Amino acid sequence: MRRRHRKPRESPELDITTFLNLMVILIPFLLISAVFSRVAILELSVPTDAGGDALNNPNFSIEVIVRSSGLELANGSQVVAAIPKKDGQYNLERLSEMLRRLKADYPQKEEATVLMEPEIEYDYLVQVMDTVREAAIPDEESGEVQKMALFPSISIGDAP
């Protein structure tokens, strides 16, 4: 019987040029089409018990209550103004106008509380908080929109 002796074969070279060509095209395409998202953080404070602080601070508190029927502006003990929905949407322009008047009367006031009913969507909370935090005022001379800080220290909670 004859035995065949196999010659040891050399391993073939690995040709990766086509793979590198694909990567040269694919990587810039993916980088260009990537969506770079911006993370925004809203600073909040937790509502405190008004028992001891109310005796030392006779100023009223500003509360914006978001209800399914509309917005209410309260001073801590009673509702001062009710803003009904306009065309099925919350009337944030009217709220901003009322808050600007309050800021003009109490320029040192920085705190406000936003209270919401449980079934209100989160997006409305963010919109109301943005409205309470600052107002956009168009400049009559230049036509540019300027931002005015209203009540930047916002607390949130459940509506009564």
C-alpha positions, 0 to 999 in steps of 0.5 A: 500500500502506498501512502500519499504524502501531502504537501503542506499547503500554504495558507492563502493570504487574507484580502481585506481591501474590499472590506476596507473600501466598505468601511471608508464609505460607511463610517463617514456616512454613519457619522453624517447621518447620526442624530446628536441629541441634546439633553436638557435638564430642568432644575426643580425644588421640592415644595416645603411645608409653609408652616414656619416659613409663612410666619417669617415671610408675609409675601404670598406664594405664586401657584399655577394649577394645571387642570384639564379645564384650563389653568388657574393662578393662585396666591397660596390660599385662594384662586386669583384668576382662572384661564380657560383653554383656548381652542382646546389648548392651554392659553400660555400667552395669557398666563405669561401676561399675568405672570409678567404683571405679577413680576412687575409688582413683586420683582424680588419674588423668584419662587413659583409652584406648578401643581398638576392634576394626575391625568395631565400629559407631561408635555404640558407640565414642561410648557407651563414650567417654561412659561413660568420660568421666562417670558419672550418679549418682542423689542418694538425698535429692533424687532428682536425677541428678548427673554425676561426671567420671571420665576426661575425657582420652580417647585412642582406638586399635585393639584389640590 
